[in-house]
Amino acid sequence: MPRYHFLFYVIASPFINGCLKIKRFLYFVFLSLAFLTKSFVALFFAPALLVIIIYFKKINLLFKSKWFYFGALLFIIVSAGCLLLREKYNPGYIKYLIDFEFIARYTSGIDVHQEPFDYYLNRLYEDRFKWVIFVLPGALLMWFNDKLKPTFFFLSFLFISYSLVISCSTTKVEWYDLPIYPILSIFCGYALCVLILKFDSQQNNLRTAWLMFSIFMLPLYFTFRNSSKSEVNPGERKLEVLNEYAFKNKNDQSLNGVIFLTNYFDRSLYFYKYSLNTKGLDFTLTNTIEGLKENSIVVVAEDSLKKALLNRYKTTTLDEYGTVLKVKI
């Protein structure tokens, strides 16, 4: 064993062993932090964990651990305390949470985000995860490997549980499926690992390095490029430009009484709306051109809404900013 490996083992092993002994408690520590971050979304993997415990027959082992009870108590105190404090300072918060976050999201859809059941599956194959072709081969290879079969079940249960929870909801947003991609990446990584080892049976380090470089060069390039450039996706540009226009005019009275016409529920615009409210000013947001009255001042950026507005009403242009058009009916 190389000297630095031995030193690392001597220094780190007590800490690692200590963490393993209280790993059930640490699970609840991180679950509590997740709850403080994203509320009940942190529990979306809970059905899978319950199935995993039953499938691997770990119920007795789990309930015999004192750390399980300490951790569960910690989670109850943190989660309940968080909700009760919020209810104290914002009366009605718990009712809002139940009515809006659960009932509305799962039954009627909110924020114009009503999508079909297979919405996330379609996005996965169409443009969300380019490595998806390696998922099934990787999962099958894990299944055929007796040592990795428990890992296969663990990852599969997590994937199925979370996917069903978000797919059964009527409200679907494109970023809700992000937690499933680390799971799918493990399947992909294992498939590529087996492929590389089969290709390089002699395990020549240099040849393996070049093979991995050729596989990951372009994905890494685009990953770093997209994360470092400060550019807005062209498809989202017309959403951002309304926010830019509101920001540009936030310190004067030119937005007072204005109607922002947009097909999207844009929370950023509400920030400027409520900011104006503190000055005794206000503007409104709507997604329809029906009922606009004479002398109404309208701000619009989307081409389809511009066309419908200009065809329906006689207007006078007051201001232009990029794709933003400000008109008077």
C-alpha positions in Angstrom: 0.0 0.0 0.0 1.5 3.4 -1.0 2.4 5.6 2.0 -0.2 8.3 1.4 -2.9 5.7 1.1 -1.9 4.3 4.5 -1.9 7.8 6.0 -5.3 8.6 4.6 -6.7 5.3 6.0 -5.3 6.0 9.4 -6.6 9.6 9.5 -10.0 9.0 7.9 -11.0 5.5 9.0 -12.2 6.6 12.5 -14.4 9.3 11.0 -15.7 7.0 8.3 -16.5 4.2 10.8 -18.2 6.7 13.0 -20.4 8.0 10.2 -21.3 4.4 9.2 -22.5 3.7 12.8 -24.9 6.7 12.7 -25.8 6.6 9.0 -29.5 6.2 9.8 -29.3 9.4 11.9 -27.3 11.2 9.1 -30.1 10.2 6.7 -32.6 12.2 8.7 -30.2 15.1 9.1 -30.0 15.5 5.4 -33.7 14.8 5.0 -34.4 17.7 7.4 -32.1 20.0 5.4 -33.9 18.9 2.2 -37.3 19.7 3.8 -36.1 23.1 4.8 -35.0 23.7 1.2 -37.9 22.3 -0.8 -40.6 21.4 1.8 -42.5 18.2 1.0 -40.7 17.6 -2.3 -38.0 16.1 -0.1 -40.3 13.2 0.6 -40.9 12.2 -3.0 -38.4 9.4 -2.7 -40.0 8.1 0.5 -42.3 5.5 -1.2 -39.2 3.9 -2.9 -37.3 3.8 0.4 -40.2 2.0 2.1 -40.3 -0.6 -0.7 -36.6 -1.0 -0.6 -36.6 -1.7 3.2 -39.4 -4.3 2.7 -37.8 -5.9 -0.3 -34.4 -6.3 1.3 -36.0 -7.4 4.6 -34.3 -4.7 6.7 -37.3 -3.8 8.8 -36.1 -5.4 12.0 -32.6 -4.1 11.5 -33.9 -0.6 11.0 -36.2 -0.5 14.0 -33.6 -2.0 16.4 -31.3 1.0 15.8 -31.5 3.8 18.3 -30.2 6.2 15.7 -33.3 5.6 13.6 -35.5 7.0 16.4 -33.1 9.9 17.2 -33.1 10.8 13.5 -36.9 10.5 13.1 -37.4 12.7 16.1 -35.1 15.3 14.7 -36.9 15.3 11.4 -40.3 15.7 13.1 -39.1 18.6 15.2 -37.4 20.4 12.3 -40.3 19.9 9.8 -43.1 20.5 12.2 -41.3 23.4 13.7 -40.7 25.0 10.3 -44.4 24.7 9.4 -45.6 26.0 12.7 -43.3 29.0 12.7 -44.3 29.9 9.2 -48.0 29.5 10.2 -47.3 31.9 13.2 -45.8 34.6 11.1 -48.0 34.0 8.0 -51.4 32.8 9.3 -53.1 30.5 6.8 -49.8 29.2 5.4 -50.5 25.5 6.2 -54.0 25.7 4.5 -52.4 27.4 1.5 -49.8 24.6 1.4 -52.5 21.9 1.3 -54.8 23.7 -1.1 -52.2 25.0 -3.5 -49.2 22.7 -3.3 -51.1 19.5 -3.1 -54.7 19.7 -4.2 -54.3 22.3 -7.0 -51.1 20.8 -8.4 -52.3 17.3 -8.5 -55.9 17.8 -9.6 -56.4 21.0 -11.6 -52.9 22.2 -12.6 -51.5 25.7 -11.9 -49.5 28.4 -13.8 -50.6 27.1 -17.2 -48.5 23.9 -16.7 -51.1 21.2 -17.4 -49.3 18.4 -19.3 -50.1 14.7 -20.1 -48.9 11.8 -18.0 -45.9 10.9 -20.2 -44.6 14.6 -20.4 -41.4 13.8 -18.6 -40.8 10.6 -20.5 -41.2 12.4 -23.8 -38.8 15.1 -22.8 -36.3 12.5 -21.6 -36.2 10.9 -25.0 -36.6 14.0 -27.2 -34.1 16.5 -25.8 -33.5 16.2 -22.1 -31.0 13.4 -21.6 -28.8 12.6 -24.7 -27.2 9.6 -22.9 -30.6 7.9 -22.5 -29.5 5.2 -25.1 -27.1 3.8 -22.4 -29.7 3.7 -19.6 -31.4 0.4 -20.5 -28.1 -1.5 -21.4 -26.5 -0.3 -18.2 -29.5 -1.3 -16.1 -29.5 -4.8 -17.8 -25.8 -5.2 -17.2 -26.3 -4.4 -13.5 -29.2 -6.9 -13.4 -27.0 -9.7 -14.8 -24.2 -8.9 -12.3 -25.1 -10.7 -9.1 -22.9 -8.3 -7.0 -24.6 -5.2 -8.5 -28.2 -6.6 -8.6 -29.1 -4.9 -5.2 -27.8 -1.6 -6.6 -30.0 -2.2 -9.7 -33.1 -2.6 -7.5 -32.2 0.4 -5.3 -31.7 2.7 -8.3 -34.8 1.4 -10.1 -37.1 1.8 -7.1 -35.9 5.4 -6.7 -36.4 6.2 -10.3 -39.9 4.6 -10.5 -41.1 6.2 -7.3 -40.0 9.8 -8.1 -41.2 9.5 -11.8 -44.6 8.3 -10.7 -45.0 11.0 -8.1 -44.3 13.9 -10.6 -46.1 12.2 -13.5 -49.3 11.7 -11.6 -49.5 15.4 -10.9 -51.5 17.5 -13.3 -49.1 20.3 -12.9 -45.8 19.5 -14.7 -42.8 21.9 -15.1 -39.7 21.1 -17.1 -37.3 21.2 -14.1 -39.3 18.9 -11.8 -37.5 15.8 -13.3 -34.0 16.9 -12.4 -33.5 14.5 -9.5 -33.9 11.5 -11.8 -30.8 12.3 -13.9 -28.1 11.4 -11.4 -29.9 8.0 -11.1 -29.9 7.5 -14.9 -26.3 8.7 -15.1 -25.2 5.8 -12.9 -26.8 3.3 -15.3 -25.1 5.1 -18.2 -21.8 5.2 -16.5 -21.8 1.5 -15.8 -22.7 0.7 -19.4 -19.8 2.8 -20.6 -17.5 1.3 -18.0 -18.3 -2.3 -19.3 -17.9 -1.1 -22.9 -14.4 0.4 -22.2 -13.2 -2.6 -20.3 -14.4 -4.9 -23.1 -12.7 -2.8 -25.7 -9.5 -2.5 -23.8 -9.0 -6.0 -22.5 -5.4 -5.4 -21.7 -6.4 -2.3 -19.7 -3.7 -0.1 -21.2 -4.0 3.1 -19.2 -3.0 5.4 -22.1 -5.4 3.8 -24.5 -8.2 3.8 -22.0 -7.6 7.5 -21.3 -7.8 8.4 -25.0 -11.0 6.3 -25.3 -12.6 8.1 -22.4 -11.4 11.5 -23.8 -13.0 10.8 -27.2 -16.3 9.8 -25.5 -16.6 12.7 -23.1 -14.8 15.5 -25.0 -17.8 17.1 -26.7 -20.3 16.6 -23.8 -17.8 18.3 -21.4 -17.1 21.1 -23.9 -20.8 22.0 -24.2 -21.4 21.6 -20.5 -18.6 24.1 -19.6 -19.6 26.3 -22.4 -23.3 26.5 -21.5 -22.5 27.0 -17.8 -20.0 29.8 -18.3 -21.7 31.8 -21.0 -24.1 34.5 -20.0 -26.7 34.1 -22.7 -30.4 33.5 -22.7 -31.9 30.7 -24.7 -33.6 32.2 -27.9 -36.9 30.5 -27.0 -36.9 32.3 -23.6 -35.6 35.6 -24.8 -39.0 37.2 -25.2 -39.9 36.3 -21.6 -36.7 37.9 -20.3 -37.1 41.1 -22.3 -40.4 41.9 -20.5 -38.5 41.7 -17.2 -35.7 43.9 -18.7 -38.3 46.5 -19.7 -39.9 46.5 -16.3 -36.4 46.9 -14.7 -35.5 49.7 -17.1 -38.6 51.7 -16.1 -38.9 50.7 -12.4 -37.9 54.1 -11.0 -40.4 56.3 -12.9 -44.2 56.3 -13.3 -44.3 55.1 -16.9 -45.5 51.6 -15.8 -48.4 52.9 -13.7 -51.7 51.7 -15.1 -50.0 49.7 -17.9 -51.2 46.3 -18.9 -48.6 43.6 -19.5 -49.9 41.2 -22.1 -48.2 37.8 -21.8 -49.0 34.1 -22.2 -46.8 33.1 -19.3 -47.0 33.4 -15.6 -43.9 35.4 -15.0 -43.1 35.7 -11.3 -40.3 38.3 -12.0 -42.9 40.7 -13.3 -44.8 40.4 -10.1 -41.7 41.5 -8.2 -41.8 44.8 -10.1 -45.5 45.0 -9.7 -45.3 44.7 -5.9 -42.3 47.1 -5.9 -44.5 49.7 -7.6 -47.2 49.1 -5.0 -44.9 50.4 -2.3 -44.9 53.7 -4.2 -48.7 53.8 -4.6 -48.4 52.7 -8.3 -49.5 49.5 -10.0 -49.7 47.7 -13.3 -51.7 44.6 -14.3 -50.9 41.3 -16.1 -53.2 39.5 -18.5 -53.1 36.8 -21.1 -56.0 37.9 -23.2 -56.7 40.8 -25.6 -60.4 40.6 -24.8 -62.0 43.6 -23.0 -59.2 46.1 -23.5 -60.7 49.6 -23.3 -59.9 52.7 -25.2 -56.8 54.6 -23.9 -55.5 51.4 -22.3 -51.7 51.2 -22.5 -50.4 47.7 -23.3 -46.9 46.2 -23.2 -46.3 43.1 -25.2 -43.4 41.1 -26.5 -44.7 37.8 -28.0 -45.2 37.8 -31.8 -48.6 36.0 -31.7 -50.0 38.4 -29.1 -48.7 41.4 -31.0 -50.4 40.3 -34.1 -53.7 39.5 -32.4 -53.6 42.9 -30.6 -52.8 45.0 -33.6 -55.4 43.2 -35.7 -58.1 43.7 -33.1 -57.5 47.3 -32.1 -56.4 50.6 -33.6 -53.2 51.5 -31.7 -50.6 54.1 -31.3 -47.0 53.1 -30.6 -45.6 54.8 -27.5 -42.3 53.0 -27.0 -40.2 50.1 -28.3 -37.4 48.1 -26.6 -36.0 45.2 -28.4 -39.0 43.0 -29.1 -41.1 44.8 -26.6 -43.9 47.0 -28.0 -45.8 49.6 -25.8 -49.0 50.8 -27.4 -52.0 52.9 -26.6 -55.5 51.5 -27.6 
